[in-house]
């Protein structure tokens, strides 16, 4: 399928149980190289940190 990489990560801690992550993604494949930006919102639960919202373009 290809090799997925992330770069330019910017992590902002909003509180003891919430954070945002902004960054770029790139997928290296044999015939093309799609890429874009993403925003993730994480929340901390009893079981650990989980992504509760993902916007990728």
URWO-V416628 format. One record per backbone hydrogen bond with DSSP energy under -1.0 kcal/mol. NH is the residue of the N-H (numbers start at 1). CO is the residue of the C=O. If there is no record, write none. Layout:
NH;CO  NH;CO
This chain:
3;28  5;26  7;24  10;22  12;20  14;18  15;18  18;15  19;42  20;12  21;40  22;10  23;38  24;7  25;36  26;5  27;34  28;3  29;32  36;25  38;23  39;55  40;21  41;53  42;19  43;50  44;17  45;48  48;45  50;43  52;41  53;41  55;39  57;37
